[in-house]
Amino acid sequence: PGKVSGHVSVVITKDDLKNVKDGAVLVSPSTTVDYVPVLKRVIAIVAEEGGVLSHASVISRELHIPCIIGTKNATQVLKDGDFVEVDANHGVVKNMKIIE
């Protein structure tokens, strides 16, 4: 559970982990144990795959950060740097585009 806002870091492969900034919202197809050092620095996880016993779900509970799983296409819809609101209480990710 929880609701946070922050900038997206899309991680498709383990090599992308080096680009994740502190306080980012990590968006990925899924997570593995290799992601743990980075997951300790993010404010939320959005994963395309997984269920309540998936790595993303379990680690988010351990780290007390919001997590939304099973999005199917988050890495296609969200891009690095997008500003989003993650509302894990309601299972919603909103892209908060700034209109100038």
N, C-alpha and C positions, 0 to 999 in steps of 0.2 A: 504493500500500500504506500501511498504518498503522492505528492504532487510537486514537481520541480520544473524549472525552466532553464534552458541552457543551449549552447551551440552544439551541433551535431558533429561527431567524428565517425565516419563510415569505415568499418573494418571488414574487408572481404577475406584477406589472408593474414597470416601471422606477421608478415612483413609490414602490414599497415599499422600495427600496434605502436610503432615508433612515432607515428604522427598524432597520436591521441594526446590532447592537452589536459592538464588538470582541470577538473570541474566540467568536463564535457559530458554529453549524452552519447554513449556508445551505441551505435546502430550496426548490427551484424547479422549474418544468416544464423549463427549460433555462437556459443562460447565454449571454450575448453579450459582445462587446467592451465594451459600456456598463457591464458589471458589474465590470470589472477593478479599479477603485479599491477597491471593497468587498471583492472576493475576496482582496485582499492583507491584509485584516484578519480573515478568518474562519479557523476551524481545520479545516473540512471542507466538502465540497460533496455534496449529495444531489440528484440530478436525475432527473426522470421520463423524459426523452427522451435519446437520444444513444447513441453507440457509442464505440469506442476512439479515433476521430478527431474526436469532437465537441469543441466549445469547452470544456465543463466538464472533460472528460477531459484535454485537452491543457494547459489552464491549471493544473489541479491538479498535473500532473507538473512544470510549470515552477516552481510555488510550493512544491512538496514538501509538499502537504497531501493527506490521504485524500479519495477521491472514489468515490461509488457512483452509477452511471448506470443508466438503464432500469428504474427502480422502478415505473413506470406510475401509481401513486396516492399518492406520498409527500405531496403537498400536501393531500390529502384526509384522510390518516391522522394526520399530524403537525400540531400547532398551535403558534403562537408561544409560546415559553416552556417547551415540553416539554423535559425533560432526557433526552438520548439518548446512546447509545454507538454510534459509527460504527466498524465493523470492516471496513475495505476489504480486509484480507487474505482475508476469507471472504465478502465481499459482503453483510454483515448490518448492519441498523440496528435497534437495540433501544430501545424506549421504556422508560426506567427510572423508572416511576411510583413516587413515594414513598408508602408505605402508612403511615398514621398510626393 
